[in-house]
């Protein structure tokens, strides 16, 4: 798995340019030390992501359940295997991959086993895809050099990460319509995290009226979910490149212009239960509706098919136990101290 931390001393001119545009003034940025707990199912194997072209809307591909057994007529299970199956009934949970290890590292994720939570959806440490993983201050992405855009960006919102400890930085201009995948408004808890959202790799060409309209409304919806319920909100955001009749996909400043954008929103309640993901897909054009519900008709499986990513696993490990992981985010103060 390729890993690219992109230390600021080795960033490309494009990356540095967008950071400078965001502003390097660190005054008023106090030392921040944020902790968050998240329920997570342990497994010894990480998700193996897949890549590929997106599918047009409405097209379905037959998917084989990765946990489904092969034809049993050709299998002669031993007595010990049968006994093990009786002791471990079939797990019906749907496991949603979140990149805990890639984002926080193993040394920052102490684990506490807890009683198994009765929830259809559960979270598991894994990746939707593993192309050029880049870890930032408070989000992680998989970057495609082919499209010059991120395949997906993951962020986690909670009460601490949504604190507003940064003065608003002036816009870098609208000659080019550069949309954020990890929203700048989600990462004001420290100046470093805020500046990271202006990196060129986190920006995609986005229709101005979408960026200023329904997309902003969707970003606010994510924050409102957390504020109203004081829960963890796990958010995946990414571009889609769906073939459209009589329309070629162009580039802007070297970046492939997405035909659509998606968000997968996963609410993790304080009791450890995980709700069915909210999935949104918006055409990268002037919005035809002002109602968010009109963009939420897709499931997480649909987003997988359109994007070529793998968000969920079924039956990954029969011996898994629920646990709680505590992670720490550290921000830089105005004097440069951690």
N, C-alpha and C positions, 0 to 999 in steps of 0.2 A: 504494500500500500504506500503510495507516494505521499510525502508530507511536506508542506511548504509553509513554514511559520512566517515567512516574509518579514524578517527583521528590518526595521526601518532603515538601517544602514545599507541594506542591499535592495531596497525597493526600486522598481522601475520608475522612470520619470512620470509615467501616467499615474502611478499610485501616489507618488509624492505630490504631484500637481493637485490632486483632489484633496489630499490632506491639508495642503496649504490653503486651498479654497475654503475648506471647512474652518480654518483658523487654528493657530497654534497657541493662542493666548490661554494660559492656564490659571490666570488669576481668579480667585474665588472658587477654585476647585479644591475642596477639602479632602483629606485622606478618607477613603471609603473602604469599608471591609464588610462585604455582604455575604451572608450565609443563606442557603436555601435547602430545604429537605424535599426529597422526591421519592415516592415509592417506585421500586424497580425490581423486576424479576431477574435473578442471576442466571447466567448461562455461560458455558465455557467457550461457546463459539459465537463469533460475530456474524452479522448478516453479510452475505455476499451480494453486493449490488449488481445491477445489470444496466447497461446503457443501450440506447437505440433511438431511432426516430419516433416521434410521437404519432399517435393515431388520430385520424380525423374524428370530429365529434360524431357520436352515434355509432361508431364502429366498435364491435366487440371482438375480443380474441379469446378462444377457449383457454382457460387457465387450469393447470393441474395443481391441485392442492399439494404443496411440497411435503405435507405430513401424511398424505394418503398412501396406504400400502399398495404394493404391486399385486398382481393377480394371485390370490391365495391358493388357486388350484395347483400351482406349481411350487408351493412352499410347504415344507414339512417342518413345522415348528416343534422344537424340543419341549419336553415336559417342563424344564426349568423356565423356558420363555413363556409358556402358557401360565405358569404360576406367577411370574413377574407381571404379566398383563392383568391378572386378576387383582394383584396388589396395587396396581397403578391404573385405575380406570382412565378411559380416554379423556384427554384434556380438551375441552371445548372452547377455551379462552382464545381470543384473538390478540396476538402480541404485536404492539406497534413499536417500531424501532426508533430509538432516540440516541444520538451520539454522545453518551455520557463520557466514555473513556477518551474519545478524541477531543472533547471540549474541555474536560477538567483534568485528565490524567489520572492514573490509578492511585497516585500518592495523595490526591486531594478528595478521594471519595470513600470515606469510612463507611462501612456497611453494618447495618443493624438488622438482624433477622426479626421478623414480626409474624404474627399469625396471618395465615393466608386470607386475603380479602376476597369477598364474593363479588366479582366484577367481571362482566363478559370481556371487556377490553382491559388489557394490561400493558405496561411499558417494559421494554427490554433493551439492553444496551446493544446497539447495532447501527448500521448505516444504510440509507436508501440506495446509495451508490458510493464507490470508493475512488473516484477520479480526482486526483490532486486535492487532497483534503487540506483546508486552510483554517487555522484556528485564530480567532480574534479575541479581543478583550471580553466580549460577552455574547459572541455568536460564532458559529462554525459553518463552513460552506464546503461544497464540492465544486471545483471549478473546471470548466471545459475549455481547453485551448482551441478546440475546433470552432466553437461558436463565440469564444472570447467572453462568455457570460457564465455566471454560476449556474449549475444544474439545480441546486437547492441551497437554501440558507436556513439554518436552524437557530432559534432563539427561545429562551424561557423567560416568561414574565411572571413576576410576583410583586408583593408589596415593596420589597427592598429595591428591586431593579427598576421599578417605575418611579422612584423618588426623583424629583427634579432638583438636581444640585448644579446645573449648568445654565449659564445665561445663553439665550438663544443666539446662534451665530447667523449672520446675514447670509442670504442665499448666494450661491456661487453663480447665479445668472440663469436665464432661460433661453439663451441662444440655441442650446441643445436641451432637449427635454430628457433629463437624466433622473430616472426613478430609482428609489432605494428599495432593495429587497428586505434587508433588516432596517426597519424604519428608524430614523434618527430620533424621533420622539420617544422610542422605546428604550433608549440607552443614554439618558441624561444623568444617570447616577454618578458618573465620573467623566472628566474631560476626555480621557483616553478612549473610553468606550464610545462616546459621542463622536469623536474624530474618526474612529474606525468605520463608522457607517458611511463616511464620505470617500472611502477608498474606491478606486475605479472598478475593482472586482465586485463590489457590492452594488454597482449601478448598472442598470439596463436601459436601453432606449424605450421610453414609455410615452404614450400619447399624452399630451399636455392636459387635455380635458379629463382623461381617465385619472391621471395622477392627482389632479386638483379636485376631483369629484368623488366618484364611487370608490376609488382605491383608498383615498384618505378616510372615507367613511368606514371602509372595512378595517383599516388599521385602528381606528378609534374603537370599533366594535371589539377587537381583540383586547385592548386595554380596559374597556368597560367590563368585559367578562371577569377580569382579574379584580378590578376595584370593587365591583358589586358583591363578589363572592369570596374574596380573600383566598384564592386558590392558586395553584400553579397552572399556567397556561402555556403549553408547548406549541410553538408555531413553526411550521415549514412554509417557505415561500420560494417560488421559482418560476422560470419562464417555460413556455411551451412553444413548439414549432410545428403546428399542424398544417398539413398541405391544404391549400385553398385553391379553388378553381380560378384560372386566369389571373393568378396573383403570385408574383415571385417574392421570395423573402430577401430583403435587402440588408445592407449593413450601414451602420452609422458610427463613424470614428473607429472602424475596425470591428465593431460589435454586431453580431447578427440580431436583427430586430425581431423580437418574439411576436407570434401571432396572438398569443393569449398569455395570461399570468394566472398562477394558482396560489391558493393558501390552504393548508391543512391545519386546523386548529383543534388541539387536544386538551380538554379540561381535566385536570387531576384534582379531585376534591381532597379536603383535609382528612377525610376518613380513609383515604387510600384508593377509593374507587375512581375509575377512569371512564369518562363518558364517550359515547359514540362520536367520532371526529366530525367536526363541521368542515365541509369542503366547498370551496368557492373557486370558480373559473370565470375569468373575464376576458373578453376580446380586447386586444390592445388597440382600441379605437375610441372615438367619442361614444360614451355610454348611451344606450338606447332606453335605459330604464333607471329610475332613481330608487328602486326597491332592491335591497340586498338579497331578498329571497329569490329574486329572479336569476341570481347567479349561483345558487346553492343546490342545484338539482343533481350534482354528481356525488358519487361515493368515493371513499379512499381507494377502492379497487379501480374505479374509473381513472382517477388521477394517476395511479400506477401504470395503467395501460397507455394513457396519453403521453406520459413523461418517460416511460421506460425505467422508472425507479422502483425500488422495493421498500415499501413502508411497513408491511406487516409480515409476521411469521405465524404459522399454525403448527402446534405440537413441536416446538423446538427442542424441548428436553423434558422428559417425564418426571425427572427428579428435582425440578426447580422449586425454590422456596421464595416467598415474597420477602422483600427486605426494604429498608429505608436507607438511602444514601444522602449524606450531607456534603454539600460542595461549597466552596468559598471563592468569591470573586474579590480581587483586590484592585483598587484604583490608585492612581498617582496623585499626590497632593500638589498644591501650587509650587512648593519648594522642591519638587522632584522626589520627595520621600514616599515610600510605599505606605 
